[in-house]
């Protein structure tokens, strides 16, 4: 065999090893995860999103009350 063939075979074997190890690793990480059921991060993500939603709602309420107060001031002057 020539050196080029050996290098080609070595590259193919290396690529196959990377693909197989990636598959095995992904299967291990997915063990116990059921589609449609909450996973390890769901609770943390949901609580973070809910906190951001509450902050956004509080800010919206603040600016709405500020706009209403300013509108009352403008209406009182006119």
C-alpha positions as CSV (number, residue, x, y, z in Angstrom):
1,X,0.0,0.0,0.0
2,X,1.1,3.5,-0.6
3,X,1.5,6.2,2.0
4,X,-1.5,8.1,0.5
5,X,-3.8,5.1,1.0
6,X,-2.7,4.6,4.6
7,X,-3.3,8.3,5.3
8,X,-6.7,8.1,3.7
9,X,-7.6,5.0,5.8
10,X,-6.3,6.6,9.0
11,X,-8.4,9.7,8.3
12,X,-11.5,7.6,7.7
13,X,-11.0,5.6,10.9
14,X,-10.4,8.8,12.8
15,X,-13.6,10.3,11.4
16,X,-15.6,7.2,12.2
17,X,-14.2,7.2,15.8
18,X,-15.3,10.8,16.3
19,X,-18.8,10.1,14.9
20,X,-19.3,7.0,17.0
21,X,-18.0,8.7,20.2
22,X,-20.3,11.7,19.5
23,X,-23.3,9.4,19.1
24,X,-22.5,7.4,22.3
25,X,-22.0,10.7,24.3
26,X,-25.3,12.1,23.0
27,X,-27.2,8.9,23.9
28,X,-25.7,9.0,27.5
29,X,-26.7,12.6,27.9
30,X,-30.2,11.9,26.7
31,X,-30.8,9.0,29.0
32,X,-33.9,9.5,31.1
33,X,-35.2,12.5,29.0
34,X,-38.7,11.9,27.8
35,X,-40.0,14.1,25.0
36,X,-42.7,16.5,26.3
37,X,-41.6,16.1,29.9
38,X,-39.6,18.8,31.8
39,X,-35.9,18.2,31.8
40,X,-33.1,19.3,34.1
41,X,-33.2,23.0,33.1
42,X,-36.9,23.6,32.6
43,X,-37.5,24.8,36.2
44,X,-34.6,27.2,36.1
45,X,-35.5,28.6,32.7
46,X,-39.2,29.0,33.6
47,X,-38.4,30.8,36.9
48,X,-36.0,33.1,35.1
49,X,-38.5,33.9,32.4
50,X,-41.3,34.5,35.0
51,X,-39.0,36.9,36.9
52,X,-38.3,38.8,33.7
53,X,-42.0,38.9,32.9
54,X,-42.9,40.3,36.4
55,X,-40.2,43.0,36.0
56,X,-41.5,44.0,32.5
57,X,-45.1,44.1,33.8
58,X,-44.1,46.3,36.8
59,X,-42.2,48.6,34.5
60,X,-45.2,48.8,32.1
61,X,-47.5,49.6,35.0
62,X,-45.1,52.3,36.3
63,X,-44.9,54.1,32.9
64,X,-48.7,53.8,32.4
65,X,-49.3,55.5,35.7
66,X,-46.7,58.1,34.9
67,X,-48.4,58.8,31.5
68,X,-51.8,59.0,33.1
69,X,-50.5,61.5,35.7
70,X,-48.9,63.6,33.1
71,X,-52.0,63.6,31.0
72,X,-54.1,64.7,34.0
73,X,-51.6,67.6,34.5
74,X,-51.9,68.6,30.9
75,X,-55.7,68.4,31.0
76,X,-55.7,70.5,34.2
77,X,-53.8,73.3,32.6
78,X,-55.9,73.6,29.5
